[in-house]
């Protein structure tokens, strides 16, 4: 980023924690989309895993748009704000998509046919979610960069990412509580004639006890959208000063193209290795999202309430592992980030 950090770049721990609540909501959003919704559609309603997996994976395909959004926020301001406009726009799109997912999926639980209109609504909701995630993810990190001084950025990023892991933990517990396994609905026949091929287990799921009601599932998504939207809004309220002056044209003129930046990164062996390492790490870390909960449901017949806790186990163990590494790294100097990686 060529533009200098704004004058409010002295970030206290308290405000750092306040900003961190943004990623608490981000972790919960991952749980409700790649965890709860993915499992309900595949294991409880019997839809084929391929189209569901592609819809859930849209955010990874659209992730490069985050680079474009970040550069746009570097070069232009909207209403005097460079970052918040993109962040709140993206998160508003995600809130709307979660509400749509909840309403449409609850109708499917009630026995509605999975017509092309229904599939269009689901695809549109996941596209909105993915686009919003791309727009707001990189610009949020840019805001953290702007709000912290050079010596504070390590601490700032560490706290923010810790809250992301907390989001997985809290989301898994809360969504499990909101999806009780007492009263339940009975699966009906799904899939309109036009999309019957997308429901290969239609006959097998008819009459199956789902373990939850349509109302419980709908309330989970609506309450989740309200909680996450509130976290995203209030965590960043007042964190960017409105600027009444235009960006420096000379600074904007020094901006390079995206392709030039990519070439620069790829030409440096250390940066190239880091990018490959980061990409593979993310692939291995999140590829289990699509299969873990459906696998537990199909093989071990676990309820949705039980499998939603998997994210809580993953997040809490990640936090404990990080704390253990910090303690060990202070006792053993050879145990550094490079060695652990």
N, C-alpha and C positions, 0 to 999 in steps of 0.2 A: 504494500500500500504506500503510495507516494505521499499522500497527505499527512501532515503532522497530526499527532494525537491531540484531541481537544484539551483545553486547560483543566478540565475536571479529571485528569488522569491519575490522581492520587486515590487509589481504591482501598478503602478500609476493609478489614475482615468482615465486619457486619454487613456492609453493602455487597461484598463478594458473596456472602452466604445468601443474601436476598436475590442476587442475580442467579445463583446456583439453583434456586427453586424453579427456574425456567426449564432446566434439564431434568428436574424431578418429573415434570409433566411430559417431557420427551420420552423418558423411560416408560411411563405409564401408557403413552400412545403406542409404543412398540409392542407392549404386552397385549393390548386390546386388539390390535390389528393382526400381527403375525402369530399371536398366541391364541387368544380366545376365539376370534372370528374364524381364523383358519381352521381350528379344530372343530368348531361347531359345524361349519360348512362341509368338511370332508367326512368326519367320523359320525356326527349326529344326524346330519341331513343327507348324507350319502352322495354328495356331489363328487365328481371326478377330481383327483388331486391336481391334474395338469392345468386346467383353466384357473383354478383357485390359486395355485402356486404362481402362475404368471401374473395374476392380478396383484398378489401380495408383493411380488418382486418388482413391480413397476417403479418403486421408489429408487431402486438401485440403477435401473436403466436411465432414469431422469436425473440422477445425482449430478451429472456434469453441468446441468443448468444452474447448479449452485455456484459454479465458478463465474458464470455470466452474471448472475445476480450480485455476487460480491463485487465484481468489477463495476457494475452499474452503480452500486451504492458508493463506491470509491469516487466516481466521476460526477455523479448527479445527486442532488437533494430534492426531495418532494415535500413541499410545505415547510421547508427549513430543516427537515430530518433526513439524514443519509441512511441510517440503519433501521430505525424503528418502523418506518413505512413498510419496508420489505418484510421485516420480522412479523409484524402484526398482520399484514396481508396474508403471508404464508400460513400463520397459525389460525387465522380466521377460516381459511380454506380447509385446514385439517379438522377444525371443530365441526364445520358443516358436513364434511365427509363422514365423520364418526356418527353424527346424528342420522344421516341417510343410511349408513350401514346398519345401524340398530333398528330403524323402522322397517327397512326392506327385509332383513333377516328374520325379524319377529313375525312378519307376515308369512314368510316361508314356513316357520314353525307352526303357524296356525293352519297351514294346509294350502296356501296359495300356490298356483302353478308357477314354475320358473320359466316364464315366457321371455321372449326377446326383450321386452320392455324392462323386465326385472333384471336381466343380465346387463342391459344397458345402464340401468341405475347403479348396479354394483360396480361395473367398470368405470362409470363416471365418478363415483365416490372414491374409488381407489386411485384414479388418475388425479383427482383433486387433492387427495391426501399426499400423493407422491410429489406433485408439483409444489404444494405448500411446504413440504418438508425440504425440498431443494432450495426454494426461495429463502426460507428463514434460517436454515442450518448454518450456511457459510456467513451470512450477514450477522447472525448472533455471535459467532466466534470473532468476527471483525469488531463488533461492539465491545466484547471483552478485551480485545487488543487495545481499542481506543481508550477504554476506561481505566486501564492499568498502566503503571509506569514500567520501564524496562526491567527493573529489579523485582516487580510484583507479578509479572506475567506467569512465571512458573507456579506460584501459589494460586493465582487466579484460575488458571486452566485446571490445576489439580482439584480444586474445590468443585468447580463446575462439573468435571467428569465423575467425581465421586457422587454427586447428586444424581447423575444419570444412572449409576448403578443402584442408588437408593430407589430410583423410580421403578426399576425392574423389581426390586424387592417389595416395595410398598404396593405397586400395582398388582403383583401376583397375589398378595394377601387380600387386598381390598376387593378385587374383582372376584376372588373366590368366595368372599362373604356375601357379595351382591348376587351371586349365582347359587342359591341354596339347592341342595339335592333332595329336598323333601317332596313337596307336591311337584308333579311333572306333567308334561304334555305327552301325547302319543303321536308318533310320526305318522303322517299320512302319505299318500302318493304324491310325488313331485315330478316336475318337468313337463312343460307343455309339449305337444307333439313336435314342434319345431326344434326343440332343444333336448329331446329325449336322450340323445347320445351322450349328453353331458351328465346324465344321472344313471350310471351303470348299475347301481345297487338299489334302484327304486323299489323293486319287489322285496328285497331283503329287509329294508328299513321300515316298510309298512307295518304299523302296529308296535314298533319298538318304543320302549319307555326312554324318553330323552333325558330324564333326570332333572329337568328344569321346565318352567313355563315360558310361554312367549312373552308374557308381561315382565317376568324377572329378567329375561334377556334384554328386552327393550329398555327397562329401567337401568340396567347396567351400562348400556351405551349412552343413555341420556345423562345419567349422573356423571359418568366418566367424562363426557364432553364438557359438562359444566365445570367440573373440578379442574380439568386440564386447561380449559380456556381461562379460568380465573388465575391459575398459576402462571400461565404465559403472559397475561396482561399485567398483573400486579408486580411480578418479579422485575419487570423492566420499566415500570412507571417511574418517570423522572430520571432515568439513567442516561438519557441523551439530551443535551442542551440544544434547544432550537436555535439555529443560526440564521441571522437576518442578512448575512452577507453571502455573496456567491462564492463558489469555489475558485481558487486561484487558477486562471487560465493557463499560466505557465506550467503549473504543476500538472494540470490535466493534459497538457501537450506532451509531457514526458512519459505518459502511459504507453506501454508496449502492448502488442496484440497478444491474445491468448496463445496463439500458435508459437509466437516468439518465446513466451514464458515456458511453454512445454518443451521446446527445443533446448532452451537453456538448462532446464532441469535434467533432461535426458542426456545431455552432453557431459554432465558431471557424474562420475562413477558412484560417488557416495550418495548423491541424491537419487540416482537411478536405482541403486540397491535398496534405499529406504522406501521408495515408492512401491517397488515389487514386494518388499517385505510387508508393508502396510496393507497392500491389496490382498495378499495371500492370508494375512492374519484376519482381516475382516471377513474374507470368504469362509475360512474355517470356523470362525467364531459364530457367524450368523447363518451358515447353511443348515444348521440343525433346526432352525426356527420352523421351517416348513414341515418337518417330519416328526419332530419330537413328541408333540402333544397328540397328533393323530395316531402315531405308533403306540403310545401308551394306551390310547382308547381302544384300538383294534386288537392289540396283543394281550394287554393286561386288563381290559374292560374297566379302565379307570373313568370316573365321572369327570365332567368338565370342571367342577369345583376343585377336584383333586389335581388335575393336570395344570390348572392355572397357577398353582403354587410352584411349578417348576421354575418359572422366571424368578420367583422369590429366592429359591435355593441358589440359582445361578448368580444372582446379584449379590446376595449376602456372602457367598463363598468368595466372590471376586474381591469384595471389600476386605474380608478377613485375610485373603491372600496378599493383598496390597499392604495391609498393616504389618503382616508377618515379614514381608520383604523389606519394608522400611526398617523394622527392628533389626533384622539380620544384617542389612547393609551397613548399619552403624557399628556392628560388632565385628564384621569381617569386611575389610576394605576391598578385597578382591571381588566381592559379590556386588557388582555394579549393574547398571542398566544394560550395558552391552552383553555382559555374561548371561544375565537372565533372559535376554531376547534370543 
